[in-house]
């Protein structure tokens, strides 16, 4: 998976149980996606989490899109 914003996604075993986070912060990609799915705007997310940047939100969306595109193998 390569995307210009993926360098903003960090995975560190000692932070958030190794789940994907944004720029080493303790804000998981999932947290941003949850906020977006509940109708929060980018501006609202940044207002509530001023350490985030617009590109962090775009990176979370790009990461989710890439994850959704993985093949699923079903055993017959």
N, C-alpha and C positions, 0 to 999 in steps of 0.2 A: 504494500500500500504506500503510494507516494502521493503526497499533496503538499503544496507549498506551506500550508498552515499546520501540518502534522508535527512540526518541530515545537509547537506549543503544547503538545500532548506529552505528558511525562508519566512514566510508570516506575514507581519506586517502592520496593517491598515494605519499607518502614513507614510509608505514608498511605493512609486509607486502605490498608490491606492489599496494596499492590494494584489497586484499581486505577484506571486512567484518570489523571488529574490535569489541570491546566497550569502550565508553567511552574510546576513544582509547588504550587499552592495546595492547600488542603480543600480545594473545591473540585469535586469530581465532575467528569464529563456528564455523568448521569444526573447530577444535581441540576446542571444547566438545562439539560434536555427535559427534565421533569418540570422545571419552571416554564419553559417554552410551551410544553404540552398543556399546561394549565392556563395558558393565555398571557403569560407575562411578556412584555415587549423587551427588546434588547435594552432600551433605555431604562426600564424598570429594574432589570437584572443588574445593570451597571450601577444604578443608583443604590441598590441594596448591597452590592459587592463592589465598591469603588476600586478594588485592586484588579478587577477584570477590565479587559479592553474589548472593543468590538470584534477584533480578530479572534479573541478567545471564544466568543460565542460562535463565530463562523467555523472555527476549528472543531468545536464540539459537534456541530451539525455535519461537517464533512466526515468526521470520524464515525458518527452514527450511520451515515449513508454508506461508507465503506464497509462497515460491519454487516449491514443488512444485505450487502451484495455477495457475501460468502456462500459458497455452495453448501447445500445440506444433503447429506447422504442418508438415505433411509434403507435400513437392512430389511430385506424381504424374507 
